[in-house]
Amino acid sequence: MLELAKPITWFPPMWAFGCGVIASGQPIGGMGLLLAAGILLTGPLVCGTSQMVNDWFDRHVDAINEPDRPIPSGRIAGSWGLWLAIAGSLLSLALASAMGPVVTLATVAALALAWAYSAPPVRLKTSGWWGPLAVGLSYESLTWFTGSAIMLGTVPPADVCAVLLLYGIGAWGIMTLNDFKAVEGDRVMGVRSLPAMLGTRAAVLAACVAMAAAQVGVIAVLVAADLPRTAATVGLSLLLQFFCMARLARDPRRFAPWYNATGVSLYVLGMVAAAVGLGSVR
């Protein structure tokens, strides 16, 4: 069950949740229990549930690409994968409802995207355009929103919402890079991931443009918020990413894992810098 929930995938939403907490600018003293609940909600519950949903509805593709996963290998047999996904969704909603209406709405949106991403008839996963966007908005934007909302007790300010939305849109490029490892299986099963549709080079160019354009937008918001030093820090992170992107473009399938360890790390460090800057003006 733990393998099905993929704990390694919990880090990005928990990181974005932390960015939301920082961007709120509020002291965390006395908030330990609530913050622990928020981390549990965004990581093991909502993200873990999304992985269960994905593996259940993607079990036929995984039988080609990754047959050793828990469901196609038979280690989680019958319909247990589906029932676990349903249970995770209900537990997520129960915890979110105890944390206020704003967090509840964000959780409903995240779960709706998780099911729409994998489950028919919507199955956003089959689109190389809408699928990665749904994941980016769930992993980055909604979790950042949740962190700020918990600390503020309401909807975050406009500049915070603009930055978290841009980082979620930019994560479309990160999610697109994850599709490079399954090109053959996607083509066989008719999954229209961007690498399967356009080829690896065109797909990597689109991913890099998305990541860079989103960060340019973040820099513009920070400048408008009178945070020039923070904007410069994010700009430096983006400049370093350009060097990583140049290497990635030479051989996308070979260097995609390397880029996830370098360029994506710079991306998320820029998120922290933006969060610190936004929190300093609250």
C-alpha positions, 0 to 999 in steps of 0.5 A: 500500500505504501508503494502504491501511494509513492511517498517520493511524490509527496515531497513537491506538494509538501514543499509548495505547502511550506512555500504557502506558509512562508508567503503568508508572513504569519508567525508559526508559533502555536500552529504546530498541530494545524501545520502537521495536519496540513502536511498530512493532508497535502502529502500522504492523503491528497497526493498519495490518493492521486497516485492510487487513482492514477495506478488503478486507472493506468494499470493496463499501461503500467503492465507494458511500461512498469509491470512490477508496480503493485497493481499490474504485478498482482500484489494488490489484487482485485479491486483493492486499488480502487477501494483504497483510492476512494478511502483516501479521497474520503479521509482527505475530505474529512480532514480538510473539513476540520480545517475550514471552508477555504481549505475544504474547497482547495481539497475538493478541487485537488481531488477533482483534478486527481480523478479527472486526470486518470479516470474515464470519461475525462481522463486528462492524462490522455492529453499532453496539454491538459494532463500535465497542467492538472498535475501542476496546478494540484501539486504546486498551486493548490497546495501553496494556496492551502498553506497560505489559507491555513495561516491567514484563515482566508483566501491569500492576497492577490499577489500571492495567488498570482505567484502560486498560479504561475508556478503551477502553470510552469510545473506543466513543463516539469510534468511533461518531462516525466512523460519521456520515460513512457513514450513507447507504452503511451503510443501503444495505448493511445495516451497522447502525451506530448512526447508521444505526439510531437516527439521528444525534441519538440516536447522538451522545447515546449516544456522549457518555454512553459517553465521559463515563461511562468518564472518571467511572470513571477518576476514581473509580479515581484517587481510590481510588489516592490520586491526587486531583490526577490525578483533578482533572486528568482531571475538568477535561478532562471538564468542557471536553469537556462544552462541546464535546459541547453544540456537537456535539449541535446538529448531529452530522453537521456538528460530528463532525469538529470534535469529533474535533479538540477533544473527542477531543483533551481525552479523550486528554490526560486519558489522558496525565494518568492515565498520569502519575499512575499511573506516579508511584506505582510 
